[in-house]
Amino acid sequence: MPKIPHCDRCLNNAHSNYLVCAMHPEGARGDSCPDFADDGQELWCPDGYKFVDDQLVKLPVRYETNHEPKLTRSQQLQIFMRHPVFTGLCPQYCYEYPSDRLNWNCPICGWEG
């Protein structure tokens, strides 16, 4: 008789290629085993998954929704009013950046943004 799914978690499992378990060397008869003894260890599963009725099930993704802003409104406004992404000018020497600029480092004063 072949192994049943619960054999791998049973204390009586022989962990052998030739025997199924110590109680039933040829395997249990039917779909369940009357001598099943759970070893108490939970099956390993990757993060975001869990076992439900011996089936690996993916858990729904949950995102944190309570985001606190890292900057105050006045700090955000100051960045908005001074940063070259919004103004096109270096905040120290008023160097005018080209419109297709991806790098906001000033070639004159070395300001990095």
WOCORMO-V231249 format. One record per residue. RES is the residue in three letters. NEAR is the number of other C-alpha atoms within 10 Angstrom. Layout:
RES|NEAR, RES|NEAR
//
This chain:
MET|11, PRO|13, LYS|20, ILE|15, PRO|11, HIS|15, CYS|22, ASP|17, ARG|16, CYS|18, LEU|15, ASN|19, ASN|21, ALA|17, HIS|12, SER|9, ASN|6, TYR|9, LEU|16, VAL|22, CYS|20, ALA|13, MET|15, HIS|17, PRO|17, GLU|14, GLY|17, ALA|20, ARG|13, GLY|9, ASP|9, SER|13, CYS|17, PRO|7, ASP|12, PHE|16, ALA|14, ASP|14, ASP|12, GLY|9, GLN|8, GLU|9, LEU|11, TRP|10, CYS|12, PRO|8, ASP|8, GLY|11, TYR|13, LYS|16, PHE|14, VAL|9, ASP|7, ASP|10, GLN|8, LEU|14, VAL|13, LYS|14, LEU|11, PRO|8, VAL|6, ARG|7, TYR|6, GLU|5, THR|6, ASN|6, HIS|6, GLU|7, PRO|8, LYS|8, LEU|9, THR|10, ARG|10, SER|9, GLN|11, GLN|12, LEU|11, GLN|11, ILE|13, PHE|13, MET|13, ARG|15, HIS|15, PRO|22, VAL|18, PHE|10, THR|14, GLY|17, LEU|18, CYS|24, PRO|16, GLN|12, TYR|11, CYS|14, TYR|15, GLU|13, TYR|19, PRO|10, SER|8, ASP|6, ARG|11, LEU|9, ASN|11, TRP|18, ASN|15, CYS|20, PRO|11, ILE|11, CYS|12, GLY|11, TRP|13, GLU|10, GLY|12
//
